[in-house]
């Protein structure tokens, strides 16, 4: 025979009907003296013999096997699954009973103490809970005395669940309504508050301390409760009590006449009243600041999840690095992370090192050198601009041999040039052949630069031109050859770097513009050479070349029609240095259009140009944008032969290369206009290129229009962009160099 502990349960309907201060009919039982705890026989437990395998199988729904091997494999698997589910159910029930046992354990102790108190002679009885006030209970509820009931036992057994209050500062009905976990645990509200509620920061009533007519001795009992020595110093109440500054609090908040009575119990006032009104517990913590700055804390207080900002600060805020008082930098960092960081101090040091004058020594050996100043010597970042420089150097190598000019590479932005890595990465290519016998070094690697009177300078960027210009001034040709492939200040926010890049175009130079569109931009805005010489003449004062395009395989009309999958290729460069490519606009617009249903299920989206592996971006409608790292040129050509729609943006004067390369496949391409590139600029090249304003609305409209053109295969094929066929070798040939750059070299 197994015994089980049975605790009489509270009628749930009665809990729902509890009202403020109004006793209700006892919902537990009609006899107020009913024993609280009883042991009863659990007959059902005796019905199952734990050693009877057949009976045990019946309990969990299994049929015992009659003989070994009688069960088939499927039946055996089914019974295993039933056993597993039964075990999980038992574990969950054990966990539930364990939690319930912990919740009621302390309360049962108080209940037993109450029973023992009831059995004592009247004159020896004493309330186990110091918050229970027997005289007040008798005077407030005279029927208890008239019936001859023990007041504490009545409250513990009946009153606490029926709207009776143990003292004028504790609202039993409100406590049960406010805290659902207490109500569900069936623990007497005052017992719960005394044993754990106070340390958890729960309130005894919704308006503690608001009634001025309540005698002081009632408050004193709560003061003793908060001062109990057995309260764990690591619990929230214990920590707050330790951090509380009594003298500060009295001086700051309790000097007003209406608060004078609280001077004897400052912590009591703070805990129940001051914290609710935004009072600070000490001079080191500002409750008003904390709650006003941190919205999540303010909302948690409103939801009554925490008592105060100080409560949150001690629990988690301090570990999270939150501020306890107003400090301008910390408040700003919370609202605008990083805004107070003095990043420009580090940038000042970088700029100073970059533009530091180069130490020079005169060289009288009769040799001539062409110093090529470039920021980096790394094939991994050799984008279109570097490609143009390398191809120009190939052409110059042949020409410089005639002039006995020795080419040297001077790297200006890296502490040390890594020629070995460059050669390894370009093994077997014409770049390896180009640089294998060239001297490559960092500008700061050597203590000085050996300079001859007839040396020359070729500069990749405007900053390089600014560094080289003072050195060129010491030769018989003060102008530097300046490769201009973009209005470089646009790479930066309006800052010292922006201004520095701008000034680099003002040094004496012979600019070599990458594209006539860029040269037109400089002329129309009176920049660089055109700032000082409005009527500058091409070839005489500057040179222009058009970037050689990769002529991708042209799609056939049949292949366009036959493909079931449609491919949208995006020039996706989400890195900060490529901000001018407006990646954010592309991702946002594609999401909007996919979610609106503009793309069918047969569309695939691929982003090209990123420098690292990236996770796909969910676009909606079952679509996602996948990213492919920089492709080798041959692989890129094969991939491009299936493109239907291309999207490539460039918020800069240079017209970019990618839109035109994509258009050579027969794809419809969406790009953006700019100051020097109106719609007519693109229409004259190919009607397959759709130009839009660089706005979200403009891009969206352009893509929708492009989707209509994608299905017009004949028009796509007829208007495929076919550029003038030329190679880098034919571009930078002796004719080009002798008519332009040679003016500086010779």
DRENVOVO-316786 format. One record per residue (C-alpha): residue number from 1; x, y, z. Coordinates in steps of 0.25 Angstrom, whole numbers. Example, Ala and Ser with C-alpha at 12.3 -4.5 7.8 and 13.67 -1.06 7.14 Angstrom:
BEGIN
site k 1; east 49; north -18; up 31
site k 2; east 55; north -4; up 29
% end
This chain:
BEGIN
site k 1; east 0; north 0; up 0
site k 2; east 6; north 14; up -4
site k 3; east 2; north 26; up 3
site k 4; east 2; north 40; up -4
site k 5; east 1; north 54; up 2
site k 6; east -12; north 61; up -1
site k 7; east -14; north 76; up 0
site k 8; east -28; north 81; up 0
site k 9; east -29; north 90; up -13
site k 10; east -35; north 104; up -14
site k 11; east -47; north 105; up -23
site k 12; east -42; north 112; up -36
site k 13; east -56; north 119; up -38
site k 14; east -54; north 125; up -24
site k 15; east -41; north 131; up -27
site k 16; east -47; north 138; up -39
site k 17; east -57; north 144; up -30
site k 18; east -48; north 150; up -20
site k 19; east -51; north 165; up -18
site k 20; east -43; north 176; up -11
site k 21; east -46; north 175; up 4
site k 22; east -59; north 168; up 3
site k 23; east -59; north 154; up 10
site k 24; east -66; north 143; up 1
site k 25; east -72; north 130; up 5
site k 26; east -60; north 120; up 8
site k 27; east -57; north 112; up -5
site k 28; east -49; north 102; up 2
site k 29; east -59; north 95; up 11
site k 30; east -70; north 98; up 20
site k 31; east -63; north 94; up 32
site k 32; east -53; north 104; up 36
site k 33; east -46; north 95; up 45
site k 34; east -44; north 84; up 34
site k 35; east -30; north 78; up 35
site k 36; east -21; north 84; up 25
site k 37; east -13; north 71; up 22
site k 38; east -17; north 57; up 22
site k 39; east -11; north 44; up 18
site k 40; east -20; north 35; up 10
site k 41; east -18; north 21; up 4
site k 42; east -15; north 21; up -11
site k 43; east -22; north 9; up -15
site k 44; east -18; north 10; up -30
site k 45; east -4; north 9; up -26
site k 46; east -6; north -5; up -20
site k 47; east -13; north -10; up -33
site k 48; east 0; north -11; up -41
site k 49; east 11; north -21; up -37
site k 50; east 24; north -14; up -41
site k 51; east 30; north -28; up -43
site k 52; east 19; north -32; up -52
site k 53; east 24; north -30; up -66
site k 54; east 10; north -33; up -72
site k 55; east 3; north -23; up -63
site k 56; east 14; north -12; up -66
site k 57; east 12; north -14; up -81
site k 58; east -3; north -12; up -79
site k 59; east -1; north 1; up -72
site k 60; east 7; north 8; up -83
site k 61; east -1; north 1; up -95
site k 62; east 8; north -10; up -99
site k 63; east 5; north -25; up -102
site k 64; east 15; north -34; up -96
site k 65; east 22; north -43; up -105
site k 66; east 17; north -58; up -104
site k 67; east 31; north -63; up -108
site k 68; east 44; north -58; up -113
site k 69; east 44; north -54; up -127
site k 70; east 29; north -53; up -128
site k 71; east 29; north -38; up -131
site k 72; east 32; north -33; up -145
site k 73; east 42; north -22; up -148
site k 74; east 31; north -12; up -150
site k 75; east 23; north -16; up -138
site k 76; east 36; north -15; up -129
site k 77; east 39; north -1; up -134
site k 78; east 25; north 3; up -131
site k 79; east 26; north -2; up -117
site k 80; east 40; north 5; up -115
site k 81; east 33; north 18; up -119
site k 82; east 22; north 16; up -109
site k 83; east 32; north 13; up -98
site k 84; east 40; north 26; up -102
site k 85; east 27; north 34; up -101
site k 86; east 23; north 28; up -88
site k 87; east 37; north 31; up -82
site k 88; east 36; north 46; up -87
site k 89; east 22; north 47; up -81
site k 90; east 27; north 41; up -68
site k 91; east 39; north 51; up -68
site k 92; east 30; north 63; up -70
site k 93; east 21; north 59; up -59
site k 94; east 32; north 57; up -49
site k 95; east 38; north 71; up -53
site k 96; east 24; north 77; up -51
site k 97; east 22; north 70; up -37
site k 98; east 36; north 74; up -33
site k 99; east 33; north 89; up -36
site k 100; east 20; north 88; up -29
site k 101; east 26; north 82; up -17
site k 102; east 37; north 93; up -16
site k 103; east 26; north 104; up -17
site k 104; east 17; north 98; up -6
site k 105; east 28; north 93; up 3
site k 106; east 30; north 106; up 11
site k 107; east 16; north 109; up 11
site k 108; east 12; north 95; up 17
site k 109; east 22; north 98; up 28
site k 110; east 15; north 110; up 32
site k 111; east 1; north 103; up 31
site k 112; east 6; north 92; up 40
site k 113; east 11; north 103; up 50
site k 114; east -3; north 109; up 49
site k 115; east -9; north 96; up 52
site k 116; east 0; north 95; up 64
site k 117; east -3; north 109; up 69
site k 118; east -18; north 106; up 68
site k 119; east -16; north 94; up 77
site k 120; east -9; north 102; up 87
site k 121; east -16; north 108; up 99
site k 122; east -21; north 122; up 95
site k 123; east -12; north 130; up 104
site k 124; east 0; north 123; up 98
site k 125; east -3; north 125; up 83
site k 126; east 5; north 134; up 75
site k 127; east 5; north 137; up 60
site k 128; east 16; north 130; up 52
site k 129; east 16; north 142; up 42
site k 130; east 20; north 155; up 49
site k 131; east 12; north 163; up 38
site k 132; east -1; north 157; up 43
site k 133; east -7; north 167; up 53
site k 134; east -17; north 159; up 62
site k 135; east -24; north 171; up 69
site k 136; east -26; north 178; up 55
site k 137; east -32; north 165; up 49
site k 138; east -42; north 164; up 61
site k 139; east -46; north 178; up 60
site k 140; east -47; north 178; up 45
site k 141; east -54; north 165; up 44
site k 142; east -62; north 164; up 57
site k 143; east -69; north 151; up 52
site k 144; east -56; north 143; up 54
site k 145; east -57; north 147; up 69
site k 146; east -72; north 144; up 70
site k 147; east -70; north 130; up 64
site k 148; east -58; north 127; up 74
site k 149; east -49; north 125; up 62
site k 150; east -34; north 126; up 63
site k 151; east -31; north 138; up 55
site k 152; east -17; north 134; up 49
site k 153; east -22; north 120; up 46
site k 154; east -35; north 126; up 40
site k 155; east -26; north 135; up 31
site k 156; east -16; north 124; up 27
site k 157; east -27; north 114; up 24
site k 158; east -39; north 123; up 19
site k 159; east -37; north 138; up 19
site k 160; east -25; north 140; up 11
site k 161; east -32; north 133; up -1
site k 162; east -46; north 140; up 2
site k 163; east -42; north 155; up 2
site k 164; east -38; north 156; up 17
site k 165; east -26; north 165; up 20
site k 166; east -16; north 162; up 30
site k 167; east -12; north 176; up 33
site k 168; east -16; north 190; up 27
site k 169; east -4; north 190; up 18
site k 170; east -6; north 176; up 11
site k 171; east -17; north 174; up 1
site k 172; east -19; north 159; up -1
site k 173; east -29; north 159; up -12
site k 174; east -20; north 169; up -20
site k 175; east -8; north 161; up -18
site k 176; east -14; north 148; up -23
site k 177; east -20; north 156; up -35
site k 178; east -7; north 163; up -38
site k 179; east 3; north 151; up -37
site k 180; east -3; north 139; up -45
site k 181; east 8; north 130; up -41
site k 182; east 4; north 132; up -26
site k 183; east -10; north 129; up -30
site k 184; east -7; north 116; up -37
site k 185; east 2; north 111; up -26
site k 186; east -9; north 111; up -16
site k 187; east 0; north 117; up -5
site k 188; east -6; north 127; up 4
site k 189; east -3; north 141; up -1
site k 190; east 3; north 147; up 12
site k 191; east 12; north 134; up 14
site k 192; east 17; north 135; up 0
site k 193; east 20; north 150; up 2
site k 194; east 27; north 147; up 15
site k 195; east 35; north 136; up 10
site k 196; east 39; north 140; up -4
site k 197; east 31; north 151; up -10
site k 198; east 38; north 163; up -2
site k 199; east 52; north 158; up -7
site k 200; east 46; north 157; up -21
site k 201; east 42; north 172; up -20
site k 202; east 27; north 169; up -20
site k 203; east 17; north 179; up -15
site k 204; east 8; north 176; up -3
site k 205; east -3; north 185; up -8
site k 206; east -5; north 195; up -20
site k 207; east -4; north 207; up -11
site k 208; east 6; north 204; up 0
site k 209; east 8; north 217; up 9
site k 210; east -3; north 225; up 2
site k 211; east -13; north 225; up 14
site k 212; east -8; north 235; up 25
site k 213; east -18; north 230; up 35
site k 214; east -10; north 217; up 37
site k 215; east -3; north 216; up 50
site k 216; east 12; north 216; up 50
site k 217; east 13; north 202; up 57
site k 218; east 8; north 195; up 45
site k 219; east 19; north 201; up 36
site k 220; east 29; north 197; up 47
site k 221; east 26; north 183; up 45
site k 222; east 29; north 184; up 30
site k 223; east 42; north 191; up 34
site k 224; east 46; north 179; up 42
site k 225; east 43; north 170; up 31
site k 226; east 52; north 178; up 21
site k 227; east 63; north 178; up 32
site k 228; east 62; north 163; up 35
site k 229; east 77; north 157; up 36
site k 230; east 73; north 144; up 29
site k 231; east 71; north 151; up 16
site k 232; east 81; north 146; up 6
site k 233; east 91; north 158; up 3
site k 234; east 92; north 153; up -11
site k 235; east 77; north 154; up -14
site k 236; east 72; north 167; up -20
site k 237; east 66; north 172; up -7
site k 238; east 79; north 169; up 0
site k 239; east 88; north 176; up -11
site k 240; east 78; north 188; up -11
site k 241; east 79; north 189; up 4
site k 242; east 94; north 189; up 4
site k 243; east 95; north 200; up -7
site k 244; east 84; north 209; up 0
site k 245; east 90; north 222; up 6
site k 246; east 81; north 225; up 18
site k 247; east 87; north 239; up 20
site k 248; east 86; north 243; up 5
site k 249; east 71; north 238; up 4
site k 250; east 67; north 246; up 17
site k 251; east 73; north 259; up 12
site k 252; east 68; north 258; up -2
site k 253; east 54; north 253; up 0
site k 254; east 49; north 253; up 14
site k 255; east 51; north 267; up 19
site k 256; east 37; north 272; up 14
site k 257; east 26; north 272; up 25
site k 258; east 18; north 262; up 19
site k 259; east 30; north 252; up 19
site k 260; east 35; north 255; up 33
site k 261; east 29; north 242; up 39
site k 262; east 37; north 234; up 29
site k 263; east 50; north 239; up 34
site k 264; east 50; north 227; up 44
site k 265; east 49; north 217; up 32
site k 266; east 56; north 223; up 20
site k 267; east 58; north 209; up 14
site k 268; east 44; north 205; up 16
site k 269; east 40; north 218; up 9
site k 270; east 49; north 216; up -3
site k 271; east 46; north 201; up -5
site k 272; east 31; north 203; up -5
site k 273; east 29; north 217; up -9
site k 274; east 41; north 225; up -14
site k 275; east 45; north 214; up -24
site k 276; east 31; north 216; up -31
site k 277; east 33; north 231; up -31
site k 278; east 47; north 231; up -37
site k 279; east 55; north 234; up -25
site k 280; east 69; north 230; up -25
site k 281; east 75; north 221; up -14
site k 282; east 89; north 228; up -13
site k 283; east 97; north 239; up -19
site k 284; east 104; north 230; up -29
site k 285; east 91; north 225; up -36
site k 286; east 81; north 234; up -43
site k 287; east 67; north 227; up -44
site k 288; east 61; north 239; up -53
site k 289; east 73; north 238; up -63
site k 290; east 73; north 223; up -64
site k 291; east 58; north 221; up -66
site k 292; east 58; north 233; up -76
site k 293; east 70; north 228; up -84
site k 294; east 67; north 213; up -85
site k 295; east 53; north 211; up -91
site k 296; east 54; north 196; up -89
site k 297; east 55; north 198; up -74
site k 298; east 44; north 208; up -74
site k 299; east 35; north 199; up -81
site k 300; east 38; north 187; up -72
site k 301; east 35; north 196; up -60
site k 302; east 21; north 199; up -66
site k 303; east 19; north 184; up -68
site k 304; east 23; north 182; up -54
site k 305; east 33; north 173; up -57
site k 306; east 43; north 180; up -49
site k 307; east 42; north 190; up -37
site k 308; east 51; north 201; up -42
site k 309; east 63; north 205; up -51
site k 310; east 72; north 203; up -39
site k 311; east 67; north 188; up -38
site k 312; east 70; north 186; up -53
site k 313; east 84; north 193; up -52
site k 314; east 88; north 183; up -40
site k 315; east 82; north 171; up -47
site k 316; east 87; north 173; up -61
site k 317; east 90; north 187; up -65
site k 318; east 103; north 188; up -59
site k 319; east 108; north 176; up -66
site k 320; east 103; north 182; up -79
site k 321; east 111; north 194; up -77
site k 322; east 99; north 204; up -75
site k 323; east 102; north 217; up -69
site k 324; east 97; north 220; up -55
site k 325; east 97; north 235; up -56
site k 326; east 97; north 245; up -67
site k 327; east 110; north 246; up -74
site k 328; east 109; north 252; up -88
site k 329; east 118; north 242; up -95
site k 330; east 112; north 230; up -89
site k 331; east 98; north 235; up -92
site k 332; east 102; north 238; up -106
site k 333; east 108; north 225; up -108
site k 334; east 95; north 218; up -104
site k 335; east 87; north 226; up -114
site k 336; east 97; north 226; up -125
site k 337; east 108; north 215; up -123
site k 338; east 122; north 220; up -128
site k 339; east 118; north 235; up -129
site k 340; east 128; north 239; up -118
site k 341; east 140; north 231; up -123
site k 342; east 151; north 240; up -127
site k 343; east 154; north 233; up -140
site k 344; east 159; north 245; up -146
site k 345; east 171; north 246; up -137
site k 346; east 176; north 232; up -142
site k 347; east 173; north 237; up -156
site k 348; east 181; north 250; up -154
site k 349; east 193; north 241; up -151
site k 350; east 191; north 233; up -163
site k 351; east 190; north 245; up -172
site k 352; east 202; north 251; up -166
site k 353; east 210; north 238; up -169
site k 354; east 204; north 237; up -183
site k 355; east 208; north 252; up -187
site k 356; east 221; north 252; up -179
site k 357; east 232; north 259; up -188
site k 358; east 241; north 248; up -195
site k 359; east 255; north 249; up -192
site k 360; east 263; north 251; up -205
site k 361; east 277; north 249; up -209
site k 362; east 283; north 254; up -223
site k 363; east 288; north 244; up -232
site k 364; east 298; north 247; up -243
site k 365; east 300; north 234; up -249
site k 366; east 294; north 238; up -262
site k 367; east 282; north 228; up -261
site k 368; east 268; north 231; up -263
site k 369; east 256; north 225; up -255
site k 370; east 241; north 225; up -256
site k 371; east 236; north 225; up -242
site k 372; east 222; north 219; up -242
site k 373; east 215; north 223; up -229
site k 374; east 203; north 214; up -225
site k 375; east 196; north 212; up -212
site k 376; east 196; north 197; up -212
site k 377; east 203; north 185; up -219
site k 378; east 194; north 174; up -217
site k 379; east 187; north 166; up -228
site k 380; east 175; north 163; up -219
site k 381; east 170; north 177; up -220
site k 382; east 174; north 179; up -234
site k 383; east 160; north 184; up -239
site k 384; east 158; north 191; up -252
site k 385; east 166; north 203; up -249
site k 386; east 179; north 195; up -245
site k 387; east 176; north 187; up -258
site k 388; east 177; north 200; up -266
site k 389; east 190; north 204; up -259
site k 390; east 197; north 190; up -261
site k 391; east 193; north 190; up -276
site k 392; east 198; north 204; up -277
site k 393; east 211; north 200; up -271
site k 394; east 212; north 188; up -281
site k 395; east 212; north 199; up -292
site k 396; east 221; north 208; up -285
site k 397; east 231; north 197; up -283
site k 398; east 234; north 195; up -298
site k 399; east 234; north 210; up -300
site k 400; east 243; north 213; up -287
site k 401; east 254; north 203; up -293
site k 402; east 256; north 212; up -304
site k 403; east 258; north 224; up -295
site k 404; east 266; north 216; up -285
site k 405; east 256; north 219; up -274
site k 406; east 257; north 209; up -263
site k 407; east 243; north 206; up -256
site k 408; east 242; north 205; up -241
site k 409; east 230; north 203; up -233
site k 410; east 228; north 211; up -220
site k 411; east 217; north 207; up -211
site k 412; east 211; north 218; up -203
site k 413; east 200; north 213; up -194
site k 414; east 207; north 200; up -190
site k 415; east 218; north 199; up -179
site k 416; east 225; north 189; up -188
site k 417; east 223; north 184; up -202
site k 418; east 221; north 169; up -204
site k 419; east 226; north 166; up -218
site k 420; east 228; north 151; up -215
site k 421; east 213; north 150; up -212
site k 422; east 209; north 158; up -224
site k 423; east 218; north 149; up -233
site k 424; east 212; north 136; up -226
site k 425; east 198; north 140; up -229
site k 426; east 200; north 144; up -243
site k 427; east 209; north 132; up -247
site k 428; east 208; north 129; up -261
site k 429; east 201; north 142; up -265
site k 430; east 207; north 154; up -273
site k 431; east 207; north 162; up -260
site k 432; east 217; north 152; up -254
site k 433; east 225; north 154; up -266
site k 434; east 223; north 170; up -265
site k 435; east 228; north 171; up -251
site k 436; east 238; north 160; up -249
site k 437; east 250; north 169; up -252
site k 438; east 245; north 182; up -247
site k 439; east 249; north 187; up -233
site k 440; east 237; north 189; up -224
site k 441; east 238; north 195; up -210
site k 442; east 230; north 203; up -200
site k 443; east 232; north 218; up -199
site k 444; east 236; north 217; up -184
site k 445; east 244; north 205; up -186
site k 446; east 256; north 213; up -190
site k 447; east 262; north 224; up -183
site k 448; east 263; north 233; up -195
site k 449; east 259; north 233; up -210
site k 450; east 271; north 234; up -220
site k 451; east 267; north 245; up -230
site k 452; east 273; north 249; up -243
site k 453; east 271; north 262; up -251
site k 454; east 263; north 255; up -262
site k 455; east 255; north 245; up -254
site k 456; east 240; north 244; up -256
site k 457; east 227; north 241; up -248
site k 458; east 215; north 233; up -251
site k 459; east 204; north 234; up -241
site k 460; east 192; north 225; up -239
site k 461; east 184; north 234; up -230
site k 462; east 182; north 249; up -226
site k 463; east 189; north 246; up -213
site k 464; east 201; north 239; up -220
site k 465; east 202; north 252; up -229
site k 466; east 202; north 261; up -217
site k 467; east 214; north 253; up -210
site k 468; east 222; north 252; up -223
site k 469; east 220; north 266; up -227
site k 470; east 230; north 272; up -218
site k 471; east 240; north 262; up -224
site k 472; east 237; north 265; up -238
site k 473; east 239; north 279; up -236
site k 474; east 254; north 276; up -234
site k 475; east 255; north 270; up -248
site k 476; east 255; north 277; up -261
site k 477; east 240; north 273; up -263
site k 478; east 231; north 278; up -251
site k 479; east 219; north 271; up -256
site k 480; east 215; north 257; up -252
site k 481; east 208; north 247; up -260
site k 482; east 194; north 246; up -253
site k 483; east 185; north 234; up -256
site k 484; east 171; north 240; up -254
site k 485; east 161; north 229; up -253
site k 486; east 151; north 235; up -244
site k 487; east 148; north 248; up -236
site k 488; east 154; north 242; up -224
site k 489; east 149; north 251; up -213
site k 490; east 135; north 244; up -216
site k 491; east 141; north 231; up -209
site k 492; east 141; north 238; up -196
site k 493; east 131; north 246; up -187
site k 494; east 133; north 261; up -187
site k 495; east 146; north 261; up -178
site k 496; east 160; north 264; up -178
site k 497; east 163; north 252; up -187
site k 498; east 152; north 258; up -197
site k 499; east 160; north 271; up -197
site k 500; east 173; north 265; up -198
site k 501; east 169; north 257; up -210
site k 502; east 163; north 269; up -216
site k 503; east 176; north 277; up -214
site k 504; east 184; north 265; up -221
site k 505; east 177; north 269; up -234
site k 506; east 183; north 283; up -233
site k 507; east 198; north 279; up -234
site k 508; east 205; north 281; up -247
site k 509; east 202; north 269; up -256
site k 510; east 199; north 263; up -269
site k 511; east 186; north 256; up -266
site k 512; east 182; north 243; up -273
site k 513; east 167; north 241; up -272
site k 514; east 160; north 227; up -272
site k 515; east 148; north 231; up -281
site k 516; east 144; north 243; up -289
site k 517; east 132; north 244; up -279
site k 518; east 141; north 246; up -268
site k 519; east 149; north 256; up -275
site k 520; east 136; north 264; up -279
site k 521; east 133; north 264; up -264
site k 522; east 146; north 270; up -260
site k 523; east 145; north 280; up -271
site k 524; east 130; north 284; up -268
site k 525; east 134; north 286; up -253
site k 526; east 147; north 293; up -255
site k 527; east 155; north 282; up -248
site k 528; east 170; north 279; up -249
site k 529; east 176; north 283; up -262
site k 530; east 163; north 290; up -266
site k 531; east 164; north 299; up -253
site k 532; east 176; north 305; up -257
site k 533; east 175; north 304; up -272
site k 534; east 160; north 304; up -277
site k 535; east 164; north 303; up -291
site k 536; east 173; north 291; up -289
site k 537; east 175; north 283; up -302
site k 538; east 175; north 268; up -302
site k 539; east 188; north 261; up -305
site k 540; east 196; north 274; up -303
site k 541; east 191; north 276; up -289
site k 542; east 184; north 263; up -285
site k 543; east 181; north 249; up -291
site k 544; east 168; north 241; up -291
site k 545; east 166; north 226; up -293
site k 546; east 154; north 217; up -292
site k 547; east 155; north 205; up -283
site k 548; east 156; north 192; up -291
site k 549; east 143; north 184; up -288
site k 550; east 142; north 169; up -287
site k 551; east 134; north 166; up -299
site k 552; east 125; north 154; up -293
site k 553; east 119; north 143; up -301
site k 554; east 107; north 149; up -309
site k 555; east 95; north 140; up -306
site k 556; east 87; north 134; up -318
site k 557; east 73; north 137; up -320
site k 558; east 70; north 122; up -318
site k 559; east 77; north 121; up -305
site k 560; east 69; north 133; up -300
site k 561; east 56; north 127; up -303
site k 562; east 60; north 113; up -299
site k 563; east 64; north 115; up -285
site k 564; east 54; north 113; up -274
site k 565; east 62; north 119; up -263
site k 566; east 63; north 134; up -263
site k 567; east 76; north 140; up -257
site k 568; east 77; north 153; up -251
site k 569; east 92; north 157; up -248
site k 570; east 95; north 169; up -239
site k 571; east 108; north 176; up -237
site k 572; east 108; north 174; up -222
site k 573; east 119; north 181; up -215
site k 574; east 115; north 182; up -200
site k 575; east 128; north 186; up -195
site k 576; east 130; north 200; up -190
site k 577; east 140; north 204; up -200
site k 578; east 130; north 202; up -211
site k 579; east 119; north 210; up -205
site k 580; east 118; north 217; up -219
site k 581; east 112; north 205; up -225
site k 582; east 99; north 207; up -216
site k 583; east 98; north 192; up -212
site k 584; east 88; north 196; up -201
site k 585; east 78; north 201; up -212
site k 586; east 79; north 189; up -220
site k 587; east 76; north 179; up -208
site k 588; east 64; north 188; up -203
site k 589; east 58; north 189; up -217
site k 590; east 59; north 174; up -220
site k 591; east 53; north 171; up -207
site k 592; east 41; north 180; up -210
site k 593; east 39; north 175; up -224
site k 594; east 40; north 160; up -220
site k 595; east 30; north 162; up -209
site k 596; east 21; north 169; up -218
site k 597; east 21; north 157; up -228
site k 598; east 28; north 164; up -239
site k 599; east 38; north 153; up -241
site k 600; east 33; north 139; up -245
site k 601; east 38; north 126; up -238
site k 602; east 47; north 123; up -250
site k 603; east 56; north 135; up -246
site k 604; east 70; north 133; up -240
site k 605; east 78; north 145; up -234
site k 606; east 93; north 145; up -233
site k 607; east 102; north 156; up -227
site k 608; east 116; north 157; up -233
site k 609; east 128; north 165; up -229
site k 610; east 128; north 163; up -214
site k 611; east 142; north 160; up -207
site k 612; east 138; north 150; up -197
site k 613; east 128; north 138; up -196
site k 614; east 114; north 143; up -192
site k 615; east 101; north 137; up -187
site k 616; east 90; north 138; up -197
site k 617; east 80; north 149; up -194
site k 618; east 65; north 146; up -194
site k 619; east 57; north 154; up -204
site k 620; east 43; north 149; up -201
site k 621; east 34; north 141; up -210
site k 622; east 43; north 129; up -210
site k 623; east 55; north 137; up -215
site k 624; east 68; north 139; up -210
site k 625; east 81; north 147; up -214
site k 626; east 93; north 138; up -214
site k 627; east 107; north 143; up -215
site k 628; east 119; north 138; up -223
site k 629; east 133; north 143; up -220
site k 630; east 141; north 150; up -231
site k 631; east 142; north 140; up -243
site k 632; east 154; north 137; up -252
site k 633; east 152; north 144; up -265
site k 634; east 149; north 131; up -273
site k 635; east 139; north 126; up -263
site k 636; east 132; north 140; up -263
site k 637; east 130; north 139; up -278
site k 638; east 123; north 126; up -277
site k 639; east 114; north 130; up -266
site k 640; east 110; north 143; up -273
site k 641; east 105; north 136; up -285
site k 642; east 92; north 133; up -278
site k 643; east 89; north 146; up -272
site k 644; east 75; north 152; up -275
site k 645; east 75; north 164; up -266
site k 646; east 87; north 172; up -260
site k 647; east 87; north 183; up -249
site k 648; east 100; north 191; up -247
site k 649; east 100; north 205; up -241
site k 650; east 111; north 215; up -240
site k 651; east 109; north 228; up -232
site k 652; east 121; north 235; up -238
site k 653; east 126; north 242; up -250
site k 654; east 133; north 230; up -256
site k 655; east 122; north 222; up -264
site k 656; east 127; north 209; up -259
site k 657; east 130; north 197; up -268
site k 658; east 121; north 186; up -263
site k 659; east 108; north 191; up -269
site k 660; east 114; north 192; up -283
site k 661; east 120; north 178; up -281
site k 662; east 107; north 172; up -277
site k 663; east 100; north 179; up -289
site k 664; east 110; north 171; up -299
site k 665; east 103; north 158; up -295
site k 666; east 89; north 163; up -300
site k 667; east 84; north 165; up -285
site k 668; east 75; north 176; up -282
site k 669; east 83; north 185; up -272
site k 670; east 79; north 195; up -262
site k 671; east 88; north 206; up -257
site k 672; east 87; north 220; up -252
site k 673; east 89; north 234; up -258
site k 674; east 99; north 244; up -252
site k 675; east 103; north 258; up -254
site k 676; east 111; north 255; up -267
site k 677; east 103; north 243; up -271
site k 678; east 89; north 247; up -275
site k 679; east 79; north 237; up -281
site k 680; east 83; north 241; up -295
site k 681; east 97; north 236; up -292
site k 682; east 93; north 222; up -290
site k 683; east 82; north 222; up -301
site k 684; east 93; north 225; up -311
site k 685; east 101; north 213; up -307
site k 686; east 89; north 203; up -306
site k 687; east 74; north 203; up -304
site k 688; east 77; north 190; up -295
site k 689; east 83; north 199; up -285
site k 690; east 72; north 206; up -276
site k 691; east 77; north 218; up -268
site k 692; east 69; north 223; up -256
site k 693; east 71; north 233; up -245
site k 694; east 79; north 228; up -234
site k 695; east 67; north 227; up -224
site k 696; east 59; north 215; up -219
site k 697; east 47; north 219; up -227
site k 698; east 55; north 221; up -239
site k 699; east 62; north 208; up -238
site k 700; east 49; north 201; up -235
site k 701; east 42; north 207; up -248
site k 702; east 54; north 203; up -256
site k 703; east 55; north 189; up -252
site k 704; east 40; north 187; up -255
site k 705; east 42; north 193; up -268
site k 706; east 54; north 184; up -271
site k 707; east 45; north 172; up -267
site k 708; east 36; north 175; up -279
site k 709; east 48; north 176; up -289
site k 710; east 54; north 163; up -284
site k 711; east 43; north 155; up -291
site k 712; east 45; north 163; up -304
site k 713; east 56; north 154; up -309
site k 714; east 57; north 159; up -323
site k 715; east 59; north 173; up -318
site k 716; east 69; north 169; up -308
site k 717; east 77; north 162; up -319
site k 718; east 76; north 173; up -329
site k 719; east 81; north 184; up -318
site k 720; east 92; north 176; up -312
site k 721; east 104; north 185; up -309
site k 722; east 115; north 183; up -319
site k 723; east 127; north 192; up -315
site k 724; east 139; north 195; up -324
site k 725; east 148; north 183; up -324
site k 726; east 162; north 187; up -318
site k 727; east 171; north 181; up -308
site k 728; east 180; north 187; up -297
site k 729; east 192; north 185; up -305
site k 730; east 186; north 192; up -317
site k 731; east 181; north 203; up -308
site k 732; east 194; north 207; up -301
site k 733; east 202; north 205; up -313
site k 734; east 214; north 214; up -318
site k 735; east 205; north 223; up -325
site k 736; east 197; north 226; up -313
site k 737; east 209; north 228; up -304
site k 738; east 217; north 236; up -314
site k 739; east 206; north 246; up -316
site k 740; east 202; north 248; up -301
site k 741; east 211; north 242; up -290
site k 742; east 224; north 244; up -297
site k 743; east 222; north 259; up -296
site k 744; east 226; north 257; up -281
site k 745; east 235; north 245; up -282
site k 746; east 245; north 250; up -293
% end
